[in-house]
Amino acid sequence: MSTQTLIEARALHRYFGKYHAVDNFNLTLHKGEVLGLLGPNGAGKSTTMQMLTGNLSPTSGEIIINGINLLDEPLKARRSIGYLPEQPPVYRDMTPAEYLRYCALLHDIPGERQGKALANAVDRCGLGDVQNKLIGNLSKGYQQRLGIAQAILHQPQVVILDEPTVGLDPIQIRQIRDLIHELGKDHSVILSTHILPEVQAVCDRVKIINHGKTVFSDSFAELAQKRRNTSLSVAFEKGGDAEKIAALAGVEQIKTLQPGTFQLEYSPPLKPSDLFQLAVKEGWVISELRTDSQTLEQIFMNLIHFDEPKQQKIVKKGGDGYV
């Protein structure tokens, strides 16, 4: 991956009336990088995509595309962007070949370069066998491929894909993922989705947003680090006090699952052996101690603050309460 910055978004805000759809969004994208923009439905992903592509103006903030200010020079900046919205912008009464020729004219691709540009897009997106069939008769998977073909037709440096696999069957999803992998070799890609395996399969880095705010932004290596022994379960045959356990350095919260049985969320410097030492000191008898690695789905749920079942008491630093 190059150190060249192709997109830089700074302090983006977008209001719809009083509704704050995107709240202080920042993003940096480098050449050769595939970035996953992840979040639940309604998190603000599509609004963010529309701002990054110049289809929607931010209420405030700045977007730089390949060194060009998108708000000051929108036409010039957009030449570096290929965009596939959630609904592919295709015409059902055209063939893929006709549609791509039409898109080539919209992109001002010179006549002598159009043939090569169309052939390249058709080949990379696997449209050779269907390029002369009516788009309306093509499967959803081929229509998505055609949407990607129009996005890369003018050889943009940045390709932005909004939910590219929505509505596809498992075989079509795998084909689109393979295509995104290929695109990542020659383009920088932003992929928006709410599907966790999607970003795992194709992205180098992930940015998670919820209610318009960024709740995580880092590499998958850093996200994986969060999965390592961040939770443990402990059961006591005798004794066990949630308040005293919560007082250990590193305990972030403790849930009482049933009398004498607790689940801890923790971080360094806490080690499982610290619980043994506390138990010996207090005269408690431990019957079970088990570390639990969080799944990516659990991390995602924690990051976007979904409500948990409201029957477990939680003790946190500085107080306790119910969720």
N, C-alpha and C positions, 0 to 999 in steps of 0.2 A: 504494500500500500504506500502511495506517495504521501509526502507531507503537504502537497498542494491543496489549499482549501478551495472547494468549489461552491459551497453554500455556507453562509454565515447569517444566522437569524439572531437578532438581539432584542430582548425585552418586548416580544410580541404580545399585544393584548387585542382581543376582539370582543366587543359588546354587541349584543342584539337587544336593543332597548336597554333594560336594566340587567339582562342576563349576561354574565361574564363567561363567555364560551371558552376563551383561551386566556390564561392568566400568566403573564411574565414568562413566555416560552422562549428558550434559547436553544440553538442547535448549530453544530459545526459538522460539516461533512467533507471528508478528504477524498481525493481521487483514488479510485479502486476500492472503495469501501462500500459494503452493503449494510445499511442501517435499518433496523427494525423499529417501527413506531407502533408500540403496543398499548392497548388499553381496552376497557369494556366499551360496549355500545354506548354512545352519548358522551364519551370522554373528551371529545374535541379533536379527534384525529382528522376527520374529513375537512373540518374548518381550517385546521393547520395546513393541510395539504393545499387547499384552495388559496391560502395566503402565500405559501411558498412558490406556487406556480403563477401567481399574479392574477388569478381568477376572482380573488376577493381581497379587498384592501384591509390591512390591519387598522384598528382604531388608533394604535400607536406602535412604535417600534421600527426596526430597520431590517431589510433583507438584502444581502449582497450575493449576487449570483456570478461566479467566476470573475470577481473583481468589479462587477457592474451593479449599481444600486437599482434594484427592481422598481422602486417607486419613482425614481427620477428618469430612468431610461427603460421602460417596460418592454418595448419591442426588441431592443438590443439584448436585454437580459434573457428574454424568453427563448432566444435562439439557442441557448445552451441547455434548454430543458425539454425533455420528452415527458408527457403526462398521460397516464391512463386513469381516468376517473372510475368510480365504483361501477358505473354503468358504461360499458364500452360505447364510444360515440360513433357507431357504425350505421350505415344505411342498408336496410334489408333488401332493397330492390336493386342494389349494385352487386357486382362480383368483387372479390377481394382485389383482383388486378385493377378494376376500374376505380375502386375506392382508394387504393394506394396511389394511383396516378393523380387523383383529385387532391389527396393530402400532399403530394409532392408539389403541386401548384401552390397550395396554401403556404407551404414552407419556402417558396421561392427557390426551389432547387432548379438550377439551370437545365435546360433541355438535354444537353449533352451528358449530364450526370444522372438524369432521371432513371435511365435503364439500369445502370449499375446499382443505384440506391434501392430501386424496387427489388431487383434480384437478390440483393444482400438481405433485405428485410424478410422477403419470402423464404429464403433459405434458412435464416437463423430461427425463424418462428415456425418452420415446418409446414408451410402453407402450399407447397408445390402441387400437391394432388388436388387441392380444392380452389385454386386461385381463379378458376373460370366458372365456378358454381355460384348460384345466388347466395348472398350472405344469410338471407332469411331461412334458407334450407340447411344451414350449417349448425352443428351442435354448439352448445354453450362454450365448450372448451375451445373450439376453433374460433368462435367469435372473440373470446378472450385473447387468443393468440394474435388475431388480427388487430385487436386494440393495442397490444404490445408492439406489433409491427409498425403501426402508425406513430407510436411514441419514439421508436428508434430510427425511423426512416431518414431523418435529417442528421443522423449521427451526433446526437446531443451528448454533452459530457455528463449530464445528470439525467437519470430516468427515475420518475416518481410514479409509484404504482399504488393505487388505493384499492385494497381488498381484491387482489387479482385472482384469487381462487374461490371467491364466493360462489356458491351454487354449482360447483364442479363435483364430479364423482372422483373416487380415490385415484383412479388411473390418470385422469386429467390433472388432478392436483399434483401428482408426481411429475408429470410432463412440464407443467408450468414452473415447478420448483427447479427442475433441471435447466429450464430456459433462463430463470433468474440467476442461477449459478453462472451460466455462460455470459450473461450480461455484465456480471460483476467483474469479469476479466478486462473489459474494455470501457466500462462506464462506472460511474458512481450511482448507487441505487438507494432510494428510500422506499421501503415497503411498509405500508400501513395495514394492520390486521388486528383482530381481537382473538386470533387463534394462536395459542401458545406453541404448538409444534411447528407452526409456520416459521416463526422467527428462529427457533432452534435449528431448523433444517437449512436455512439459507443465509442467515445474517451473521456478520462479524461482531456487531455491537447492537445494543438494545436501548431504547428510550421508552420508558413506561409513563403514560400520562393518565390522570384521572381527574374529572371535574375541571379540565382545562389546565391542570397544574402538573409539572414534572415530579414524579415520585421516585424515579430511578433513572440514571443515565450512566452507563459504563459498559465494559466488555462482558462477554459471557463468562470469561475467567473469573471476573469479580462477582458476577451473579452466582456462579458455581461455588465460590468461596462461602457465600452466605448459606449454602446448603449443608455445610459440614458441622455436624454435631451442635446445632444451635438449640436443640430441644432434648430434654431427657425426662423420663418418667421414673418416679421413685415411690415405693410402697413400704410402709412400716408395719411390722408385726406388733411392735410396741412403741408408743410415743409418736413423735412427729408433730412439728408445730410450724404452720405456714409463715407466721410472722418472723420467726427466728431464721427460717430458710431464706425468706425474702431479704433478710438483712445481710446475707453473704454478698461480697463484692462480685459483681458480674451478673447477678440475677436480675433480669429485666422485668419478668412477671412470673407469677405462680398461680396455677389453677388447682383448685381442690376438686378432684374428680369424684371422690367419695371419701368418707372418713379414713384418714391415714394414708391416702393415695393422692399424689400430686404430680402435675406436669409443669416443668420449668422451661421458660425461654431464657437463654443465657448467652453471654459473650465472654471473651477473655477479660480478666484473668481466671475466671471460675473454671475448675476442673472437677470431674465426678468424684475424685478422691477427697475434695473439700467437704462433700456431703458425709463421707465416711468419718472424717475427723470430727465434724459437728455431731454426728450420731454418737460417737464414742464419748465425747465430752458431755452430751446431754443424757446419756444412758438409753438412747433409743435403739431399737433392733430393726435393721433393714431386711426386708424379705425379698425385695426386687429393686434393681437399679438398671435402667436401660436407656442408652442414648438413641435418639431418633433424628435421622437426617431428613430435612424437609424436602419435599418434592418441589419442582419448579412451579407447579400449580399452587402449592401452599404459600410459597414466597410471593407469587403474584397476588394471591388473595390478601395476604398481609399488607402488601404495598399499597393496594388500592382500598384498604380499610373496609372490606365487606363486613357486615355485621355477622357475628357468630351466634349460635344458639344461646338463648338467654337463661340458661339454667345453671351455669357454672360461676362460682365466686372466683374473682381474680384479686390477687394482692399485688400491687405495684409499689415501686419506690415512691414514698411520699403519701401513701394512702391505699385504701382498698375500695372495692366496689363490685357491682355486678354487671355482666354483659349479657 
